[in-house]
Amino acid sequence: QVQLVESGGGLVQPGGSLRLSCVFSGSIFNIYRMSWHRQAPGKQRELVAAGTSTGGTIYADSVKGRFTISRDNGKTTVYLQMNSLKPEDTAVYYCNAQHKISRADFWGQGTQVTVSS
């Protein structure tokens, strides 16, 4: 069974940076497409960044130029580097793994990111 464990969240001032990590275990990392999502209080969960099946990346318009998704296949870990953070980035951030063929979805437990002065 796939397990995802996120870390790296916390409290940061506006303009600051954080790097989230998501460690994958329980299956073959390379056959999963990885992504980051977030959910703010009272709002629906939304896609933040994702790796595509062709090796590219996609980002929500609100984070383009500020966030970067990357993966280390040797460490079976996906990262989300977040720079120039804004108060509106405050949310619980979730890691997602989707099987490239079956489209089965797995979620981490989430990590809280709070941007506030």
SVG drawing of the C-alpha trace seen along z (x, -y; Angstrom):
<svg xmlns="http://www.w3.org/2000/svg" viewBox="-16 -41 35 43">
<polyline fill="none" stroke="black" stroke-width="0.4" points="0.0,0.0 1.3,-3.4 2.2,-5.7 3.0,-9.4 4.5,-11.4 4.8,-15.1 7.0,-17.4 8.4,-21.0 5.4,-23.0 5.3,-25.8 4.9,-29.5 6.7,-31.9 6.6,-35.7 5.3,-37.1 8.1,-37.0 9.7,-34.0 10.4,-30.5 9.6,-27.0 10.4,-23.6 7.9,-20.8 9.0,-17.2 6.9,-14.1 8.4,-10.7 6.8,-7.9 6.9,-4.2 5.0,-1.0 5.2,-0.7 7.4,-1.6 7.9,-5.4 8.5,-5.8 5.0,-4.6 3.3,-7.3 2.7,-10.9 3.2,-13.2 1.5,-16.4 0.9,-18.9 -2.5,-20.3 -3.7,-22.7 -6.9,-23.4 -7.5,-26.7 -10.2,-27.0 -13.6,-27.1 -12.3,-26.4 -12.1,-23.4 -8.8,-21.5 -6.9,-22.8 -4.0,-21.7 -0.8,-23.7 1.8,-21.9 2.1,-18.6 4.5,-16.6 3.1,-15.4 3.4,-12.0 5.8,-13.5 8.2,-14.8 7.0,-18.4 5.4,-20.4 2.2,-22.4 1.4,-25.1 -1.6,-26.9 -1.6,-30.5 -1.5,-31.8 1.9,-30.2 3.7,-30.3 7.1,-31.8 7.2,-31.3 6.8,-27.6 8.8,-24.7 7.9,-21.0 10.7,-18.5 11.3,-14.8 14.3,-12.7 13.7,-9.2 16.6,-7.8 15.1,-9.1 11.5,-8.4 10.7,-12.0 8.9,-14.9 9.5,-18.5 7.7,-21.8 10.0,-24.8 7.9,-27.8 9.4,-31.3 7.9,-34.8 5.2,-33.4 2.0,-35.4 -0.7,-35.2 -3.1,-33.7 -0.8,-30.7 -1.8,-29.7 -3.4,-26.3 -2.9,-22.6 -0.7,-21.2 -1.2,-17.6 1.0,-15.3 -0.7,-13.1 0.5,-10.1 -1.5,-8.9 -0.8,-5.6 0.0,-6.3 -2.1,-3.5 -4.9,-2.7 -5.2,-6.4 -5.5,-5.2 -5.0,-8.1 -3.2,-8.2 -2.9,-11.1 -0.6,-12.2 -1.9,-13.4 -1.1,-17.1 1.2,-19.7 0.1,-23.1 1.7,-26.2 0.9,-29.5 2.1,-32.8 1.7,-35.7 3.6,-38.5"/>
</svg>
